[in-house]
Amino acid sequence: MKDKKFLMKNLILGLLVILLVVFPLVTIKNAEFAGADDRATEAIAQVDKNYKPWFKPIWEPPSGEIESLLFALQAAIGAGFLGYYIGVAKGRKNANR
């Protein structure tokens, strides 16, 4: 019974996270979701007019919104792994007591 409640709670939380990610992309039209990379490029160009980047991206997302979504997804996956590791470590510590 506890496993069912736990699973339902996590499923609802996961759906809320997905909704929080998708909702702004769908509802806010013509919004600019630019990150710090663009500002850094502009600042470098102001300081050194002859600056040329060392590398070029292998693939560029079709829009800034998709780029932001992928960045947020990457952060969420990393946080999930970190939370899982901390939970397992705490569970092992409690099991050894």
Secondary structure by P-SEA (a helix, b strand, c coil): caaaaaaaaaaaaaaaaaaaaacccccccccccccaaaaaaaaaaaaccccccccccccccccaaaaaaaaaaaaaaaaaaaaaaaaaaaaaaaaac
